[in-house]
Structures are given as C-alpha cells and as structure tokens.
Amino acid sequence: MGDKQSGLDLEAPPPVAVSSLSSPTQEHLRPFDINCDLNPVADLVEQCFADTLDPDGMNYLRQMRSAARNPVYLRWASVSVEQVSMPLSGYVWVEDNRVVGNLTLIPFTLHGRRSYLIANVAVHPDYRRRGIARSLTIRALEHARRKASGAVWLHVREDNQAALHLYRSLEFRERARRTTWQNSNPASGRELRPEPLPLVRVIQRQPGHWTAQRAWLDALYPSEINWHLNLNVSALKPGLLAGLYRLFADIQVRQWSLAEGDRLLGVATWQSALSYTDHIWLAAPPDTEGFVAQVLLQHIQARMTTRRRPLTLDYPAGQAVQGIQAAGFEPKQTLIWMEQRL
C-alpha cells in the first residue's frame, strides 16, 4: 500500500534467501581499489552518463580525478571506506586490461543501522548485455550481508527500463518516486501570478508555524531519502540555538508562510547551496500544496533576484505538478528509490 504524500511504499518485501543471490566466481570482478581506479571509473561514468550529467555531476568527476593525484587523500580514504558516507568503495569489472564496469557502495546509517546506497552503476557500451551489471549488483548485496547491513538502497531514472527490470528481478522494491524540478531562469516565474484569494497573504515564517511545518516536512521528505538530500530539518527550526547552528555551519535560509486568515496553508524555505543551484523545501498538506507551491515559489523568485542562480525543488512525483509548473519550474528528472531489506 502506497503512502501518497511521501511517495513511500511502506509495505515490507519478503526476505530473499542468500542462496538465491549467489553468483558464480568471476575472474573479472574485484573490489574497487581507490589507489588505481579513481581515474578509470571517472572516465567510465562520464562516458556512460554524458547526456545526463549536470554541472554538479561534472564537478564530482573532477574531484575524483583530483583525488587520484592526492597521496594524502588516498592514504586517508584507504582506511575510511566503511566509516564515512562517501563514494570510496564498491566493485569494478576489469576486462581487456581496463575497467569496463563499476558499482559504487556508499555506507550510511538509517534508523540506527548501517545501510548501503548503490550508485554509479555503469558498464561500457561495448560490454553490455552480458550480465555485468547484474553480477556487480549481486556482489554488492553479498557485501552488505557480510557487513550485517539492514538494507540496500538505490535510485534509478524512471525512464531507464532496463535498469528497473534488473533491480526488480533481484527483489528490490520501489519505496519512493521523486521529481527534481528546476527553474534555470528564476525571473520567468515572476511574470506569472495566481488568481488572488480573499485573506490569503505571504508572511515571514513565524515560530508558531514550526510544528505544522515540521510534520509536513517529515511526510514529504522522509528519513529513508532525506539523508541523501541537502536538507537538515533541524536547521530550519526557529529560535536562537537553530540560528547559531546555521551561523556556524554557514547555512543560509529564508522562510515564508502562506496563510488564509488564521489558517496556515504551507511554508517554503529557500536555502543556499555550494552546488550550482539553490534549494527550495516545500512544506504543505495535500489539500493546499498546489496553490502553496505556485504562490510561494513565485514569491521566492521575486525576492531572491540578487542570487541569480537556478533553483531546485525535490518533491514526490505527481504531486503539486500544476502549481510548480505555473511558477516557472520544469521537471529535470524523476528518480525511483528502491530498497532491499536484508
């Protein structure tokens, strides 16, 4: 049974027997070696995902190549692969003396238990349709079991049917479907205005709005995926302590509420980011989220003109679509989050 507001499917999948995932010994498959694989994996990922890499993705590849030239980083990373939530480990497929397949494993903590995210699954075009991605995924699941992991997660583009078929065949279950919206020209959103309603006004977020805002944020950005986003819910709290935290963590936020008389309709947060886009976090109940999205997204664009940066909104797929589009945003991609509990 699906949870409409969060986009999460909370029904637990049946356990998969370890024997059903056992893979034959393959001489081409070995653990990722950070001392020699960073550059070839960066080249492989760039080749396989050239048409979908955004500026953040290209910067990620530049950082990989830079790290390959940094002996201090390599020494630190070689002993930290299982302690930090960074792409430092995984498996590669080596054939004809080159890396032609890759799978990255990123450890993270979810509900107090170690879990893993599978990322950067890439196979060279000349070596596809030979079961390399399947073998890499099976090995990753075996790795997670050896580490007593609670679950393995991954996300895949909605239009990547081949990958979806693979992961479903390995007993991964869909848990969320999220759309990334982006407005590359924030000024365009200011040209549109929703039809005004009596008593509806945009105001600064008030301390008394936090309880409702927090509940909506928890529903729309559940913990199962929130760890992977740049959202720190505690940093949005009102009060001196949260303000000091934002100051020392160098987190800039501005927040606005939409109210109709005494009724709170929703809250939107603008947050600066080190990436090439700033973030917007929308908090609203299902019955008002479309109108809230349109009004507050346009309001934010009208007041953040000095930033002149693209704006990104992550939101459950299929929700508030008309309001988000009316504010000048376009869908960039829809990702399906999948999980296998171990």
VOBA-1610 file (N, C-alpha, C; in pm, whole numbers, padded with zeros to 5 digits, always signed):
BEGIN
Met+00086-00120+00000Met+00000+00000+00000Met+00088+00123+00000Gly+00063+00216-00091Gly+00149+00333-00105Gly+00109+00445-00011Asp+00206+00527+00025Asp+00183+00646+00105Asp+00187+00763+00008Lys+00070+00821-00028Lys+00065+00922-00134Lys+00151+01043-00104Gln+00146+01091+00020Gln+00211+01217+00047Gln+00362+01206+00039Ser+00419+01101+00094Ser+00564+01088+00091Ser+00613+01019-00034Gly+00524+00949-00103Gly+00567+00870-00216Gly+00635+00742-00174Leu+00624+00703-00047Leu+00690+00584+00004Leu+00594+00467+00008Asp+00644+00350-00032Asp+00571+00226-00016Asp+00622+00160+00110Leu+00541+00159+00213Leu+00589+00117+00344Leu+00571-00032+00370Glu+00517-00105+00274Glu+00499-00248+00295Glu+00633-00319+00280Ala+00671-00400+00377Ala+00800-00468+00373Ala+00798-00579+00271Pro+00907-00595+00192Pro+00913-00704+00096Pro+00944-00835+00165Pro+00912-00948+00102Pro+00950-01075+00161Pro+01101-01090+00158Pro+01161-01155+00257Pro+01306-01173+00258Pro+01350-01260+00141Val+01469-01230+00089Val+01525-01307-00021Val+01634-01395+00033Ala+01628-01521+00005Ala+01729-01615+00056Ala+01865-01583-00002Val+01968-01595+00081Val+02103-01567+00034Val+02139-01655-00083Ser+02096-01782-00079Ser+02132-01874-00186Ser+02079-01830-00320Ser+01964-01759-00320Ser+01906-01715-00447Ser+01986-01603-00510Leu+02076-01540-00434Leu+02155-01431-00487Leu+02300-01472-00512Ser+02333-01594-00483Ser+02471-01635-00500Ser+02510-01625-00647Ser+02631-01577-00674Ser+02677-01558-00810Ser+02799-01645-00834Pro+02820-01689-00958Pro+02938-01768-00987Pro+03065-01686-00971Thr+03174-01753-00947Thr+03302-01684-00935Thr+03338-01623-01069Gln+03370-01496-01070Gln+03404-01428-01194Gln+03539-01363-01179Glu+03630-01402-01262Glu+03768-01354-01251Glu+03780-01207-01283His+03679-01150-01352His+03688-01010-01392His+03637-00916-01283Leu+03571-00967-01181Leu+03508-00883-01080Leu+03597-00876-00957Arg+03627-00753-00914Arg+03710-00735-00794Arg+03667-00609-00720Pro+03709-00594-00593Pro+03676-00472-00519Pro+03740-00349-00583Phe+03671-00238-00572Phe+03724-00108-00614Phe+03849-00076-00535Asp+03954-00037-00605Asp+04082+00000-00541Asp+04102+00149-00559Ile+04089+00223-00449Ile+04094+00368-00459Ile+04230+00419-00507Asn+04334+00337-00495Asn+04468+00380-00536Asn+04488+00376-00687Cys+04405+00300-00758Cys+04427+00291-00903Cys+04300+00303-00986Asp+04182+00305-00923Asp+04058+00300-01001Asp+03985+00433-01013Leu+04028+00536-00943Leu+03952+00662-00946Leu+03943+00719-01087Asn+04055+00730-01156Asn+04053+00787-01291Asn+03975+00702-01390Pro+04002+00571-01399Pro+03924+00491-01496Pro+03775+00488-01466Val+03736+00488-01337Val+03593+00490-01305Val+03532+00625-01343Ala+03603+00734-01318Ala+03554+00866-01359Ala+03534+00870-01510Asp+03628+00815-01585Asp+03615+00813-01732Asp+03494+00729-01774Leu+03475+00615-01708Leu+03364+00527-01742Leu+03230+00593-01712Val+03217+00654-01594Val+03091+00720-01556Val+03061+00834-01653Glu+03163+00911-01690Glu+03141+01021-01783Glu+03095+00969-01918Gln+03154+00861-01965Gln+03115+00805-02095Gln+02972+00752-02092Cys+02934+00686-01982Cys+02802+00622-01975Cys+02689+00721-01948Phe+02719+00832-01879Phe+02613+00924-01838Phe+02634+01065-01893Ala+02705+01076-02005Ala+02737+01207-02059Ala+02612+01291-02087Asp+02502+01225-02128Asp+02382+01300-02165Asp+02299+01344-02046Thr+02332+01297-01926Thr+02253+01333-01808Thr+02335+01405-01700Leu+02465+01419-01719Leu+02548+01483-01618Leu+02522+01633-01615Asp+02490+01687-01497Asp+02474+01831-01481Asp+02606+01888-01428Pro+02615+02020-01407Pro+02740+02077-01356Pro+02787+02014-01225Asp+02695+01974-01137Asp+02737+01907-01013Asp+02799+01772-01043Gly+02743+01699-01140Gly+02799+01571-01178Gly+02938+01585-01237Met+02957+01685-01321Met+03090+01707-01380Met+03190+01748-01272Asn+03144+01827-01174Asn+03233+01865-01065Asn+03272+01744-00981Tyr+03178+01650-00962Tyr+03205+01527-00890Tyr+03316+01448-00960Leu+03311+01441-01093Leu+03414+01368-01167Leu+03549+01440-01158Arg+03547+01573-01161Arg+03672+01647-01145Arg+03734+01621-01008Gln+03649+01613-00906Gln+03700+01585-00772Gln+03761+01445-00764Met+03700+01348-00831Met+03755+01213-00834Met+03894+01215-00896Arg+03909+01284-01007Arg+04037+01288-01076Arg+04141+01364-00995Ser+04096+01470-00927Ser+04188+01544-00841Ser+04233+01459-00723Ala+04139+01382-00664Ala+04174+01296-00552Ala+04275+01190-00592Ala+04268+01145-00718Ala+04362+01043-00764Ala+04506+01092-00764Arg+04523+01225-00763Arg+04658+01283-00763Arg+04701+01328-00624Asn+04619+01300-00522Asn+04646+01349-00388Asn+04683+01232-00297Pro+04812+01212-00268Pro+04852+01097-00186Pro+04799+01102-00044Val+04782+01222+00013Val+04729+01233+00148Val+04584+01184+00151Tyr+04504+01225+00054Tyr+04366+01179+00047Tyr+04361+01029+00027Leu+04444+00976-00059Leu+04441+00832-00086Leu+04474+00752+00039Arg+04569+00800+00120Arg+04603+00728+00243Arg+04487+00733+00340Trp+04424+00849+00353Trp+04309+00861+00445Trp+04193+00774+00398Ala+04163+00781+00267Ala+04047+00710+00215Ala+04064+00559+00224Ser+04186+00511+00211Ser+04207+00367+00211Ser+04171+00302+00344Val+04168+00380+00453Val+04133+00325+00584Val+03997+00375+00632Ser+03923+00447+00546Ser+03797+00509+00589Ser+03677+00465+00508Val+03695+00365+00421Val+03588+00332+00327Val+03459+00287+00394Glu+03467+00227+00512Glu+03347+00177+00579Glu+03302+00267+00693Gln+03368+00383+00708Gln+03333+00470+00819Gln+03262+00598+00777Val+03268+00635+00651Val+03212+00763+00608Val+03115+00742+00492Ser+03015+00831+00485Ser+02915+00822+00377Ser+02967+00895+00253Met+03070+00837+00194Met+03130+00892+00074Met+03155+00779-00024Pro+03162+00813-00155Pro+03181+00708-00257Pro+03325+00661-00265Leu+03367+00581-00166Leu+03506+00536-00158Leu+03522+00388-00187Ser+03413+00315-00198Ser+03425+00170-00213Ser+03322+00119-00311Gly+03335-00009-00346Gly+03244-00073-00438Gly+03315-00183-00512Tyr+03271-00209-00635Tyr+03327-00317-00715Tyr+03342-00272-00861Val+03441-00329-00927Val+03464-00299-01068Val+03474-00429-01146Trp+03449-00419-01274Trp+03464-00531-01367Trp+03578-00495-01462Val+03684-00575-01462Val+03803-00549-01541Val+03814-00653-01651Glu+03824-00606-01774Glu+03838-00696-01888Glu+03922-00627-01994Asp+04004-00704-02063Asp+04095-00648-02163Asp+04183-00539-02103Asn+04222-00561-01977Asn+04314-00471-01905Asn+04258-00331-01883Arg+04126-00319-01872Arg+04067-00189-01841Arg+03938-00209-01763Val+03900-00105-01688Val+03775-00108-01612Val+03660-00082-01707Val+03571-00180-01721Val+03457-00166-01812Val+03324-00171-01738Gly+03329-00192-01607Gly+03207-00191-01527Gly+03236-00139-01387Asn+03140-00071-01328Asn+03159-00015-01194Asn+03028-00013-01117Leu+03040-00032-00986Leu+02931-00012-00892Leu+02990+00046-00765Thr+02937+00160-00723Thr+02984+00226-00601Thr+02892+00192-00485Leu+02951+00165-00369Leu+02876+00138-00246Leu+02904+00250-00146Ile+02798+00315-00101Ile+02811+00426-00005Ile+02742+00386+00125Pro+02816+00370+00235Pro+02752+00335+00362Pro+02684+00455+00425Phe+02571+00432+00492Phe+02506+00537+00568Phe+02426+00471+00679Thr+02381+00551+00773Thr+02305+00500+00888Thr+02159+00537+00873Leu+02071+00437+00885Leu+01927+00459+00873Leu+01859+00387+00988His+01786+00464+01071His+01716+00408+01186His+01812+00331+01277Gly+01933+00385+01292Gly+02030+00327+01383Gly+02105+00206+01329Arg+02082+00169+01203Arg+02150+00054+01146Arg+02227+00094+01020Arg+02339+00027+00998Arg+02415+00053+00877Arg+02335+00006+00755Ser+02332+00090+00653Ser+02273+00056+00525Ser+02370+00099+00416Tyr+02339+00062+00294Tyr+02424+00099+00181Tyr+02339+00156+00069Leu+02398+00252-00003Leu+02339+00304-00126Leu+02425+00255-00242Ile+02361+00192-00340Ile+02427+00155-00465Ile+02419+00274-00560Ala+02532+00312-00617Ala+02536+00428-00706Ala+02637+00402-00818Asn+02633+00488-00919Asn+02732+00485-01029Asn+02744+00348-01093Val+02631+00281-01114Val+02634+00152-01184Val+02651+00183-01333Ala+02767+00149-01387Ala+02800+00184-01525Ala+02871+00068-01592Val+02834+00040-01717Val+02900-00063-01797Val+02933-00002-01934His+03055-00020-01977His+03099+00032-02107His+03005-00019-02217Pro+02967+00067-02312Pro+02872+00024-02417Pro+02914-00103-02491Asp+03043-00125-02508Asp+03089-00243-02583Asp+03075-00373-02503Tyr+03043-00364-02375Tyr+03039-00483-02290Tyr+02901-00506-02229Arg+02800-00438-02279Arg+02667-00451-02222Arg+02596-00577-02271Arg+02485-00609-02203Arg+02403-00727-02232Arg+02479-00857-02209Arg+02571-00854-02112Arg+02646-00974-02077Arg+02631-01008-01929Gly+02542-00938-01860Gly+02519-00966-01719Gly+02617-00903-01623Ile+02696-00805-01670Ile+02796-00742-01584Ile+02729-00661-01472Ala+02629-00581-01507Ala+02561-00502-01404Ala+02493-00592-01301Arg+02434-00702-01347Arg+02372-00797-01254Arg+02477-00856-01160Ser+02591-00897-01214Ser+02696-00956-01130Ser+02748-00856-01027Leu+02766-00731-01069Leu+02812-00628-00976Leu+02709-00606-00865Thr+02581-00604-00900Thr+02476-00580-00801Thr+02467-00696-00703Ile+02476-00818-00753Ile+02472-00934-00665Ile+02590-00931-00568Arg+02707-00896-00618Arg+02824-00887-00529Arg+02803-00778-00424Ala+02742-00667-00461Ala+02716-00560-00364Ala+02621-00608-00255Leu+02518-00685-00291Leu+02425-00739-00192Leu+02496-00837-00099Glu+02584-00918-00153Glu+02660-01008-00069Glu+02750-00932+00027His+02811-00824-00020His+02894-00738+00065His+02812-00682+00181Ala+02692-00632+00149Ala+02606-00574+00253Ala+02567-00679+00356Arg+02541-00801+00314Arg+02506-00907+00409Arg+02624-00939+00500Arg+02744-00944+00444Arg+02862-00973+00527Arg+02882-00867+00634Lys+02842-00744+00602Lys+02857-00633+00696Lys+02735-00619+00788Ala+02645-00715+00786Ala+02524-00714+00869Ala+02443-00588+00846Ser+02433-00545+00721Ser+02357-00426+00687Ser+02208-00451+00702Gly+02134-00345+00733Gly+01989-00357+00744Gly+01919-00351+00611Ala+01976-00280+00515Ala+01909-00264+00386Ala+02009-00212+00284Val+01974-00231+00158Val+02048-00173+00047Val+01949-00090-00034Trp+01988+00032-00064Trp+01905+00125-00139Trp+01972+00160-00272Leu+01894+00207-00365Leu+01944+00263-00489Leu+01837+00351-00548His+01874+00435-00642His+01773+00509-00718His+01808+00502-00865Val+01704+00499-00946Val+01719+00481-01089Val+01622+00573-01161Arg+01664+00625-01275Arg+01576+00713-01352Arg+01452+00638-01397Glu+01339+00708-01392Glu+01211+00648-01427Glu+01210+00593-01569Asp+01286+00655-01660Asp+01285+00613-01800Asp+01389+00506-01831Asn+01463+00459-01731Asn+01565+00356-01752Asn+01502+00218-01728Gln+01430+00171-01828Gln+01354+00047-01810Gln+01444-00075-01793Ala+01558-00077-01859Ala+01648-00192-01846Ala+01697-00206-01703Ala+01737-00094-01642Ala+01784-00099-01503Ala+01671-00137-01409Leu+01551-00081-01432Leu+01436-00116-01348Leu+01408-00266-01353His+01414-00324-01471His+01390-00468-01485His+01495-00547-01406Leu+01621-00505-01415Leu+01727-00574-01342Leu+01702-00570-01193Tyr+01675-00453-01138Tyr+01662-00440-00993Tyr+01536-00510-00942Arg+01430-00504-01018Arg+01309-00576-00976Arg+01333-00727-00977Ser+01411-00776-01073Ser+01440-00919-01078Ser+01526-00964-00961Leu+01597-00870-00900Leu+01680-00900-00782Leu+01607-00868-00652Glu+01476-00851-00660Glu+01389-00834-00543Glu+01401-00697-00476Phe+01445-00596-00547Phe+01435-00460-00495Phe+01290-00414-00510Arg+01242-00338-00411Arg+01105-00290-00411Arg+01105-00136-00415Glu+01012-00083-00494Glu+01000+00062-00503Glu+00952+00118-00370Arg+01021+00223-00324Arg+00984+00288-00197Arg+00942+00433-00217Ala+00991+00499-00321Ala+00956+00638-00344Ala+00980+00672-00490Arg+00907+00772-00536Arg+00926+00823-00672Arg+00931+00975-00659Arg+01046+01033-00689Arg+01070+01175-00663Arg+01106+01248-00793Thr+01048+01367-00809Thr+01081+01450-00925Thr+01167+01568-00880Thr+01274+01591-00953Thr+01356+01710-00933Thr+01310+01817-01031Trp+01262+01929-00976Trp+01216+02042-01055Trp+01323+02151-01054Gln+01336+02221-01163Gln+01437+02326-01168Gln+01388+02444-01249Asn+01422+02563-01203Asn+01398+02685-01279Asn+01532+02749-01307Ser+01580+02734-01428Ser+01710+02789-01465Ser+01706+02939-01486Asn+01585+02994-01500Asn+01568+03138-01519Asn+01466+03188-01418Pro+01510+03212-01291Pro+01415+03250-01187Pro+01329+03370-01221Ala+01378+03459-01306Ala+01300+03578-01339Ala+01170+03543-01411Ser+01168+03429-01482Ser+01048+03393-01558Ser+00930+03367-01467Gly+00953+03316-01347Gly+00845+03285-01256Gly+00775+03408-01203Arg+00841+03522-01211Arg+00779+03644-01157Arg+00678+03703-01254Glu+00677+03655-01378Glu+00585+03709-01476Glu+00444+03651-01461Leu+00432+03544-01383Leu+00303+03477-01364Leu+00252+03504-01223Arg+00123+03519-01212Arg+00064+03542-01081Arg-00062+03457-01067Pro-00078+03385-00954Pro-00201+03309-00935Pro-00318+03403-00907Glu-00437+03355-00931Glu-00555+03436-00903Glu-00564+03461-00753Pro-00571+03588-00709Pro-00572+03616-00565Pro-00698+03565-00498Leu-00686+03529-00373Leu-00799+03486-00292Leu-00812+03579-00172Pro-00933+03601-00126Pro-00952+03688-00009Pro-00876+03635+00112Leu-00813+03725+00185Leu-00746+03697+00312Leu-00618+03615+00298Val-00580+03576+00176Val-00457+03499+00158Val-00339+03595+00150Arg-00235+03568+00229Arg-00119+03656+00230Arg+00008+03575+00255Val+00120+03628+00205Val+00252+03570+00229Val+00318+03650+00340Ile+00367+03579+00442Ile+00431+03645+00556Ile+00560+03570+00590Gln+00643+03632+00668Gln+00761+03563+00719Gln+00717+03443+00804Arg+00790+03333+00792Arg+00756+03217+00873Arg+00764+03254+01021Gln+00659+03221+01096Gln+00651+03254+01237Gln+00690+03133+01323Pro+00743+03157+01444Pro+00777+03043+01532Pro+00662+02948+01554Gly+00540+03000+01562Gly+00425+02915+01585Gly+00390+02826+01467His+00452+02849+01352His+00425+02767+01235His+00511+02640+01232Trp+00611+02631+01321Trp+00709+02524+01311Trp+00649+02385+01329Thr+00556+02368+01422Thr+00501+02234+01448Thr+00438+02177+01322Ala+00355+02256+01255Ala+00291+02208+01132Ala+00394+02192+01021Gln+00485+02288+01009Gln+00588+02278+00905Gln+00672+02152+00921Arg+00713+02121+01045Arg+00795+02003+01070Arg+00719+01875+01033Ala+00591+01869+01067Ala+00512+01750+01033Ala+00501+01733+00882Trp+00479+01842+00810Trp+00469+01832+00664Trp+00604+01794+00603Leu+00712+01851+00655Leu+00845+01816+00603Leu+00876+01668+00625Asp+00842+01618+00742Asp+00868+01476+00771Asp+00792+01385+00675Ala+00672+01427+00637Ala+00592+01346+00545Ala+00644+01355+00402Leu+00686+01473+00362Leu+00728+01495+00223Leu+00873+01458+00199Tyr+00955+01463+00303Tyr+01098+01429+00292Tyr+01132+01327+00400Pro+01082+01204+00386Pro+01101+01102+00492Pro+01247+01065+00508Ser+01279+01012+00626Ser+01418+00984+00661Ser+01484+00887+00566Glu+01407+00797+00504Glu+01464+00699+00414Glu+01535+00762+00295Ile+01493+00883+00256Ile+01561+00950+00146Ile+01623+01083+00187Asn+01581+01137+00300Asn+01627+01269+00340Asn+01777+01273+00363Trp+01837+01162+00407Trp+01981+01161+00434Trp+02061+01192+00307His+02002+01163+00191His+02072+01183+00065His+02052+01323+00009Leu+01958+01397+00064Leu+01931+01533+00020Leu+02012+01632+00104Asn+02011+01755+00062Asn+02084+01859+00134Asn+01993+01928+00235Leu+01898+01850+00291Leu+01800+01906+00385Leu+01834+01865+00527Asn+01861+01963+00611Asn+01879+01942+00754Asn+01759+02008+00822Val+01660+01927+00856Val+01535+01981+00908Val+01558+02062+01034Ser+01650+02019+01120Ser+01675+02090+01245Ser+01727+02232+01220Ala+01793+02253+01106Ala+01847+02387+01076Ala+01737+02485+01039Leu+01615+02437+01017Leu+01505+02525+00980Leu+01422+02568+01101Lys+01454+02515+01218Lys+01377+02547+01338Lys+01389+02696+01373Pro+01287+02751+01437Pro+01300+02886+01490Pro+01381+02884+01620Gly+01426+02999+01661Gly+01494+03008+01790Gly+01642+03036+01779Leu+01701+03075+01893Leu+01841+03116+01898Leu+01937+03003+01867Leu+01912+02884+01923Leu+02005+02773+01903Leu+02013+02734+01755Ala+01898+02727+01689Ala+01899+02694+01547Ala+01968+02803+01466Gly+01948+02929+01508Gly+02016+03039+01440Gly+02166+03032+01454Leu+02214+02997+01575Leu+02358+02981+01596Leu+02413+02865+01515Tyr+02335+02757+01508Tyr+02380+02643+01429Tyr+02397+02682+01283Arg+02299+02755+01228Arg+02309+02798+01088Arg+02429+02889+01068Leu+02456+02973+01167Leu+02568+03065+01156Leu+02700+02990+01148Phe+02721+02896+01241Phe+02849+02825+01245Phe+02860+02722+01133Ala+02747+02669+01086Ala+02750+02573+00976Ala+02745+02642+00839Asp+02737+02774+00840Asp+02731+02853+00717Asp+02613+02810+00630Ile+02496+02797+00692Ile+02373+02763+00622Ile+02286+02887+00616Gln+02255+02932+00496Gln+02168+03048+00479Gln+02028+03002+00440Val+01929+03047+00514Val+01790+03013+00481Val+01703+03137+00495Arg+01598+03139+00414Arg+01490+03236+00430Arg+01360+03159+00414Gln+01261+03192+00499Gln+01139+03112+00502Gln+01016+03202+00501Trp+00917+03157+00422Trp+00792+03230+00411Trp+00674+03136+00430Ser+00567+03188+00489Ser+00444+03112+00508Ser+00332+03172+00424Leu+00241+03086+00386Leu+00119+03130+00318Leu+00003+03103+00412Ala-00072+03207+00441Ala-00181+03194+00538Ala-00309+03252+00480Glu-00420+03193+00522Glu-00552+03245+00489Glu-00623+03274+00620Gly-00626+03402+00656Gly-00673+03438+00788Gly-00581+03377+00893Asp-00637+03300+00985Asp-00555+03235+01087Asp-00509+03095+01046Arg-00548+03052+00928Arg-00514+02916+00883Arg-00382+02916+00807Leu-00289+02831+00849Leu-00161+02815+00780Leu-00180+02719+00663Leu-00147+02764+00543Leu-00164+02682+00423Leu-00037+02606+00387Gly+00077+02663+00421Gly+00202+02598+00385Gly+00321+02690+00411Val+00441+02632+00402Val+00566+02705+00427Val+00666+02664+00319Ala+00745+02759+00272Ala+00853+02729+00178Ala+00982+02788+00230Thr+01091+02714+00211Thr+01223+02755+00257Thr+01317+02766+00138Trp+01386+02879+00128Trp+01499+02891+00035Trp+01626+02864+00113Gln+01716+02783+00056Gln+01843+02751+00121Gln+01955+02763+00020Ser+02059+02836+00056Ser+02177+02846-00030Ser+02249+02712-00033Ala+02326+02690-00137Ala+02397+02564-00151Ala+02531+02587-00220Leu+02625+02495-00196Leu+02754+02501-00262Leu+02746+02447-00404Ser+02639+02375-00437Ser+02620+02324-00572Ser+02580+02439-00664Tyr+02556+02408-00791Tyr+02528+02516-00886Tyr+02384+02566-00877Thr+02300+02502-00794Thr+02164+02551-00773Thr+02138+02571-00625Asp+02050+02664-00592Asp+02000+02676-00456Asp+01878+02585-00441His+01844+02553-00315His+01738+02457-00289His+01614+02526-00234Ile+01498+02468-00266Ile+01372+02508-00205Ile+01309+02385-00143Trp+01264+02400-00018Trp+01195+02292+00052Trp+01052+02338+00076Leu+00958+02263+00022Leu+00817+02299+00031Leu+00749+02211+00135Ala+00673+02274+00224Ala+00602+02202+00330Ala+00456+02244+00326Ala+00368+02149+00291Ala+00225+02180+00281Ala+00147+02051+00284Pro+00021+02057+00327Pro-00065+01937+00323Pro-00117+01914+00182Pro-00164+01793+00151Pro-00210+01763+00015Pro-00320+01854-00037Asp-00406+01904+00051Asp-00520+01982+00003Asp-00482+02124-00038Thr-00363+02171-00003Thr-00324+02307-00041Thr-00192+02313-00115Glu-00123+02200-00134Glu+00016+02205-00182Glu+00030+02266-00321Gly-00068+02245-00410Gly-00057+02302-00544Gly-00060+02454-00542Phe-00156+02510-00470Phe-00167+02656-00460Phe-00048+02713-00383Val-00009+02647-00275Val+00106+02692-00196Val+00232+02693-00282Ala+00252+02588-00362Ala+00370+02581-00447Ala+00375+02698-00543Gln+00264+02726-00610Gln+00264+02833-00708Gln+00294+02969-00644Val+00222+02999-00535Val+00237+03132-00475Val+00376+03149-00413Leu+00420+03052-00333Leu+00546+03070-00260Leu+00667+03055-00351Leu+00662+02970-00451Leu+00775+02961-00543Leu+00792+03092-00620Gln+00682+03152-00662Gln+00692+03282-00729Gln+00740+03390-00632His+00694+03385-00509His+00736+03483-00409His+00887+03474-00385Ile+00938+03352-00373Ile+01082+03335-00351Ile+01161+03390-00468Gln+01117+03361-00589Gln+01190+03410-00706Gln+01191+03562-00712Ala+01082+03623-00670Ala+01074+03769-00674Ala+01166+03835-00573Arg+01201+03762-00465Arg+01281+03821-00358Arg+01425+03773-00354Met+01462+03682-00442Met+01600+03633-00443Met+01669+03671-00573Thr+01635+03786-00626Thr+01688+03827-00756Thr+01838+03848-00754Thr+01895+03887-00639Thr+02038+03913-00635Thr+02121+03786-00645Arg+02062+03670-00616Arg+02137+03545-00624Arg+02165+03505-00770Arg+02066+03526-00856Arg+02080+03492-00998Arg+02132+03351-01019Arg+02077+03258-00943Arg+02117+03118-00954Arg+01993+03032-00981Pro+02010+02920-01050Pro+01897+02829-01068Pro+01844+02781-00933Leu+01717+02745-00930Leu+01652+02695-00810Leu+01606+02552-00834Thr+01622+02466-00733Thr+01585+02325-00744Thr+01488+02290-00633Leu+01384+02214-00670Leu+01287+02162-00574Leu+01276+02012-00593Asp+01299+01934-00486Asp+01275+01791-00487Asp+01139+01766-00424Tyr+01054+01689-00493Tyr+00917+01671-00444Tyr+00863+01537-00491Pro+00770+01475-00414Pro+00712+01348-00458Pro+00653+01359-00598Ala+00683+01262-00682Ala+00638+01265-00821Ala+00485+01266-00828Gly+00433+01348-00917Gly+00289+01354-00940Gly+00213+01447-00848Gln+00281+01509-00753Gln+00212+01599-00659Gln+00244+01745-00690Ala+00141+01829-00678Ala+00152+01974-00696Ala+00210+02011-00832Val+00189+01927-00931Val+00252+01947-01061Val+00210+02079-01126Gln+00080+02106-01130Gln+00032+02226-01198Gln+00083+02352-01129Gly+00084+02353-00996Gly+00131+02470-00924Gly+00279+02494-00945Ile+00359+02388-00944Ile+00504+02402-00964Ile+00533+02451-01105Gln+00464+02394-01204Gln+00484+02438-01341Gln+00440+02582-01361Ala+00330+02620-01296Ala+00281+02757-01310Ala+00380+02858-01254Ala+00465+02815-01163Ala+00567+02904-01106Ala+00692+02910-01193Gly+00692+02844-01307Gly+00805+02853-01399Gly+00906+02741-01387Phe+00874+02635-01312Phe+00967+02524-01295Phe+00937+02414-01398Glu+01043+02342-01436Glu+01030+02231-01528Glu+01090+02105-01466Pro+01032+01988-01497Pro+01089+01865-01441Pro+01224+01833-01505Lys+01322+01807-01421Lys+01456+01772-01469Lys+01470+01621-01480Gln+01426+01549-01378Gln+01428+01404-01382Gln+01336+01350-01272Thr+01290+01228-01291Thr+01216+01157-01187Thr+01294+01032-01152Leu+01327+01017-01024Leu+01403+00902-00976Leu+01313+00810-00896Ile+01331+00681-00918Ile+01261+00579-00840Ile+01359+00526-00736Trp+01323+00542-00609Trp+01403+00491-00499Trp+01359+00348-00470Met+01456+00256-00463Met+01425+00116-00441Met+01508+00063-00324Glu+01453-00036-00254Glu+01518-00090-00135Glu+01509-00241-00136Gln+01613-00305-00085Gln+01605-00447-00048Gln+01647-00457+00098Arg+01553-00503+00181Arg+01584-00521+00323Arg+01651-00656+00344Leu+01752-00654+00428Leu+01836-00773+00448Leu+01811-00835+00584
//
